[in-house]
């Protein structure tokens, strides 16, 4: 079964490419079981490790997505809060403990 490492590997394989990123929440009462909250696209930057500001001594992955160097658009991946991961050639989706998800499609 895929895990957060597989998700991050998928992202790394798409560094420098234009991707679409969808962020949403689990919604089991809907036909596709999710509710989209935001969609953005841009060039996938290299995945970087960052300190978790809320939990000292724990690292998270910062995934930049944008069109300019230094831009602060992107998302974090907290591997120890991951509940489910799907990796497929057309995209990858990761769910977290609080039922939100991030989906990345090249």
Protein Blocks (a to p, Z undefined) as FASTA:
>chain_A
ZZfklmmmmmmmmgoiacddddddddfkbmnlpacfbdcddddddddddddfklghiacd
dddddfbehiacdcdddfklcfbdcddfkbccdddfkopacdddZZ
